[in-house]
């Protein structure tokens, strides 16, 4: 059998990956200068290449709380923004650029990404979207597999709470999160197979997939929740990249609390039809907080509004919460009750008459408030550092 050990990590520890848009400050279009900026940053542990040259990925260290996670993300992002400014670029969150055309994207010239492009064809460029991946430490591979199933009913929470991609090629998609449409054609996209219930089952699945050339390695498994044995984590992959670093950190904190709760109660995973899972996911992507949600924990599989289900979950999590946890839950509660996620915030800017250029400048300012966000203001700075 394939040797695929699961390396345990500190239980409930948090780490995140944030895929950021690299913006040309003159045009406010996506820029292809990622490799230059990443090379200048010179820290491939925290700032990494992604599939296209218009994406820069921030990777955090391992943290015990979302508050120290936020502090680190803030330091990394500010340094990255300073370096990007010297290349006439800025960085921002958001799950999708407002107007970019997939045909204009450039695949990053590494062996891995060129191979992905060769295999996936136009889908590789089409998948130039920007997400947040959340890693939570777990003690064993079996726990990671359990959570890959047990977290599925909560994925609509993360979709609605992170949604930030309402526009595609300058058109309102009517979705809170349209990012998924660039990814769901990958042949290994989706959820863990129902009959994978142990770490041994997962090893067999990977071994079979490699032998049959369905996948070449673990990275080719694009499940919305997947185990990461080399990190000792469970990875949640449904989130758009939020507009602010603090919100990204709080989403990590919410995931941390859910994992803590699910591992404590360890109730059997309910049998749920795929159609129900897909319906809940689709509705969250389409309608955000106001989506209909099928609660599979109830005997009748009754429908509730998604915002109500999240509030009910928050109340449940409060029973296990310490002081830091309560701060996270209060933040999420307040964010939910205001009823305006990032997607709705962007849509309101557009409806108020703001130009795409102005909205993108605002997005950069929300991620890293700094003077270099205006091309006019930064132009003398660029000349002084050229």
Steps between C-alpha positions, in 0.01 A plus 500: 500500500608859432700654785296810589551589865288765670719734703300614806504874570395702806129430540280792389796707379422737210673595180368662182591552137372815330505533123526873427433692181803682363374829355672737258463843663478683167227290338348318802511183292676185617880519473736218400791612724453242775835326454695827516323607818524157665870481417558839661303397810734199522307287749349197328363374829254789528463642147460257211428466130163382378365364172484839325741792515224733622465309829719523809437261788562592863560203731483549875695321768323269747301688766306418814255790460358698209621821663870416469418368153362843406809676632727286282282537188505876548881512519542280190241688295642844582851397400365337185301812411809718543700277265213481251474881497857521371379299199197727453271234649261461789336201667143433601255233607182401321420165343519625143625804310215720382581504131801284409471258208626147558674500160733778616646304792854362496578163654791510745808344333572214740499133406201427725282784369594446137403135541166602654441734206586226251257261667210737574527717192290817512367405846840591648472863388127508569576407862672832565288560810602580854417299811583452865601156621471432873712236674410365844736264682369154590659212692460217249419399144176333612390830658582682176285255304215532751512879470508482119147359534377674815585854383305471173169629645683813618660590167207729406588702812851566368375571147254766617734650761786540250310575176673776305465422129170645373640625166658315208633682194316815611163321522299452818469122533216530757712262713651587836794278403560424131855372557388136501408511131869512406584187700215251487602351164816347646456124499599463867296796622228432759489313830652195662357167381233362735680168549829656614459483877853431630854611422569158351206549263646833393844350435336234284306770313818699430696191401227389259471849353875519437514149353211576265649843417186678621736712712876534517523614863293622794497855363278377216216431745294821495241404759328788680626345825807282490762358738854635476715226651830688465359786711287286731193706417155498353470762223180693421510634143160660424569860602543798272791717614343757734549873453666542840770304678313515830196330350726233350649436845154483661389242242800296613385540858148386411641189330715433806195502726298276270782244489534511879125445537476219244794309644354533850153367417624258227147411397457259209495665159142509374414351164420794275417487132749679275212698352430650843866592552520657154174687552622653827831595340341648188248703698777646720699597190195653337324674789755532781350545847140495377533157336265216584687234695394136544585408858594132480534478880125520539283192460293669229801650315315830542586822319624806686672816385877465493556802725278339764694173479828686547360686802379170650846352446663801668279447806605134511869589473473754783451209742858383438656843457777668698551879508681513162238274345221727624668796328498308170137397538387850593674636192332241277164566662531875439620446142206273431239725659606801293406288198766642267780267395790608279308411186208720594741778595655489152161488333382804699809693389419424136131587542601830660675592177862432592718408203673162487829684541381672817363175641830320440690785667264467797564124509876559514452753777287255700771234489798727571419863577805688373606797291623292207151401394467797268701486180514882492635517852751220453644621170770722662578214741556267204736744333701539820541121528555416133 
